[in-house]
Amino acid sequence: MQQYRLLRNNIESGPYSFEELVRLQLKAYDLVWSEGKSASWKYPCEFEELVAYAPVAEDDLYSTVHHHENSSWPRSQLGTYTRKYVSVILPAREITSAVTDEGLFSANVTESLESQLSVQNHSEKQGNRIYIAGALILLLSFGIYFGTSGKRSQQKNDESRDNIVPEMASMVSNMPGNNNDDNNLSTIPPNPVLEFASLKRHLTIVRSDYSVGLFGGISGLKLSVTNTSAKPLQDVVVAIDFIQKNQVIHHTENVLIGSVQPSQTITIAVPESKYGVAIRTRIIGINGLGTVIEY
């Protein structure tokens, strides 16, 4: 009996039989894996037996945004998309010592005046009044100086802050993702990883029956690769893992298919192996995208 697995809201469940899967009320953007047949997760509407039980999914957003007719990717390892970040340093909080300095100065002058008054003779009171008046005038002068310098410093900081805020607003508005214009979606840089995943959905691999030797070894294995997209796919690389009894991969064979036209099915014979009791297939390269393969 055919078994299926379901991926909904990034949570995998299963396996399910066909009847159990249908009773789950499939959604358009659920992902389904068919045991022994699927090479990648697909929407329910992409399975012939599930078309009548699931809504039709629209085209991928990635394919809609990144449609490059004449683009060519290097036949090498997947590219890495590097995000750019903007560092914004806010103006430092102003710390002034005008009040502290003024208070220290006032305390020092007051202590000096008190010591002078305590040692002077009562006959010199008139002269002391002159010194006190001079000290008060000096205190007042310093207070006025520090007060005005603090205001000037605050005014400069306010002007600097007024200049920084518009610059910050301009930087934030120019950051990627802050433009609401739908026409600017095409400025998003293409991502090779997403493009490879999008192409991979359109390939289906069906394996034939094969023979397993008494002490291991696989022979008579054939793979049928079908392109379900509307475009030809070049340089399709299929990896076949030969698995031992202890569920460990003994070795992997890579098979290269030069071109698969739309709706075309190509059958390839896999070389016999003296090792392994089971196999697993994976698509690891399409149009030069995917894992680096050495032939």
C-alpha positions, 0 to 999 in steps of 0.5 A: 500500500502506498504511504505518504508523509505530510508537511504542514506549517513546518511540522512533518507527520505520517506516514498515512495511507491514501484514505487517511491523507484525504481525510486530513482535508489537504490545503493548497500549500501543504507539502506531500512526500510519496514513499518510494516515488518522490524525489522532493516535497510537492504540493498536493495538486501536483500528484495525479491521485490527489488532484481531486482532493486539494486546491490548486497552488499558485506559481511559486513567489520565487519563480515569479520574482526571479525570472531570468531568461538569459541568466547563466550560473557558474557550474560550481558550488552554491552561491552565498547571499550576504545580507548587508547591515547598517549600523546606526550610532545615536548621539551620546548622552550629554554629561556636563560638569558645570553644576558640579564644578560650580558647586565645588568652587562655591564650597572652596571659596566659602571655606576660604572666606570663613577661615579669613573672617575667623582670624581677622580683628574686629577692627578690620570688618570694613575691609572684610566686607570689601573682600566678601563683596569681591568674592560674591561678584567672582562667584556670580561671574563664574555662575553666569559663565557656566550657565551660558556655556551649558546652554551653548553646549545644549544648543549645539547638541540639539542642532546635531541631533536635528541633523542626525534624525533626518539622516537616520530616517533616510538610511532606514527608508533606503534599507532593503525591505522598507519600500512598499512599492510592489514594482521594486520586488525585482530588485531583490537579489536572486538566491541560488539556493531557492532557485535550485529548490524551485527547479528540483520540484519539477523532477520526478524519479521512479525506480524499477525493481532490482535484485539483491544478492545473497551476501549483498549487492544490487543489480538490474536497477533502472531510474526513470526521470521525468521533467514536469516543468515547461522548460528544459532542464540541463545537467541533472545529477542524480545521486544513488546511495547504496545502503547496507544492512546496518542502515549505513551508506556504503558508497554513492554513485552519481549519474549525470543526465545532460538534458531533460525536455519538458514532459520528457521521461528518460530511463537510465541504467544504474551500474551494478554494485557488489555492496548494499541491500537497499538504495536511496535516490537524491537530486543534487544538481540542476542547471549548474546549481546544487552540490559540487560534483566531481566526475 
